[in-house]
Amino acid sequence: MSKTHFGKSHVPLSPAVRAGDFVFISGQVPFGPDGIVVTGGISEQTEQVLENVKAALALAGCEPRDVVKTTVWLEDARDFGAFNAAYARFFPTDPPARTTVESRLMVDIKIEVEAVAYKPL
């Protein structure tokens, strides 16, 4: 099976990789277009992360409706309710399978999300 890498990053990863009919999106964090963490709390950070997921999906010709699985890391489990409300707005119907865990993150952020999409070639 061949792989296709999409996008560039300042760290050693590809934002999106297609392997057959699946597209794997690297963990997205709440950095805005300026490369700075967005201001605000979990709601604002979740919205930015999901916009970043959407942008990474687009690199590989996918859309949010193609996502079949996400993995979410929250810095604080008490943020789950506000995160879940923002997430529900992004996936309003037929949301993907999801795993959500509380975890210390690599930089001072509240959330990270990775996604797997399915879109036949």
N, C-alpha and C positions, 0 to 999 in steps of 0.2 A: 504494500500500500504506500502510495506517495503522500508526502506532506507538503503543504504550502503555508509559508509564514507570511503574515500580514503586519505591516506597521513596524515602527522602530521605537526603541525605548532607551533611556539613558542608563538603564540597568540591564544585566544579561537575561533578557526574556523577550518573547514576542507577545505583543498584545493579543493577537489572535492566530490560531493555527488550525487549518483544515486538515483532517485526516479522514479521507473518504467522504461520507455524508455527514460527518460530525464536525462541528467547529468548537474549539476550546478557547475560552476567553480567560486570560490571566486575571488574577485578583485585581480589582479596580478599587482605588482609594479616592477620598474626596478632594482631590486637587482640581482646581478650576483650570481654565485655559491658560492662565498666567503662571501655572505651576505652583501656586500657593494653596494651602488648605483653606477651603471656604469657611467663612465665619458663620457662627450660629451653632446650634445644637445638633442632635441626632437627626431631626427631620431634614434640616438643610443639608447635612452631610449625606444622608441617604439619597436625597434627590440628586445631588451631584454625582454620587457613585453610580446611580442607575443611569444617568445621562452618559457617564463614561462607559458603562457597559454597552449602552446603545451605540455609541460611537465606535467601540471596538468591534461590535457585531457588524456594523456597516462596512468596516474594512474588508470583511469576508463575504459581503453581499447578503447579510442576514438582518433580521429585524427581531425586536423583543418577542413577537409571537412565535419565533422559531426556537426559543429557549425551552429546553426540556428539564433542566436541572440547575439549581443554584446552590452554592454553599456560601453562608454568611457568617462572618465573625463580628461579634459585637464586643466592644471593650467593656461594656457594663450591661449585664442582663436586665437591669432595671429600665433600660432604654427600649426594651422589646416592644412595648405598646406603641410608642411613637414611630419606631422603625416600621412596624407591621402596617400602620396606617399609610405611610408613604409608599411602602412596597406594594400595597393593595391598589394604590392609584396607578402605579406603573404597570402592573399586571391585573387589569380589572376583570378579565374573564379567562377561564382556563389557565390559572397560574401554573408554573412549572413545579415539579417536585423540589423540595427545599430541605436543607439541613441548616440549622442555626445554632451556633455555639457562642459561649462567652470565652474570650481569649485576650491575653495581652497582645497588642499589635506592635509592629516594627517601628512605627513612628507615632507621634502624638495625634492620633485620630480616633474616632469613635466606631468606625465600621470599615469592613472590606468585603467585597462580593466578587466571587468568580462564577462563571456560567458555562454551561454546555448547551450548544444549539444543535438541532438536527435539520439539515436542509439538503435533500438529495441534489447531486450535481445535475 
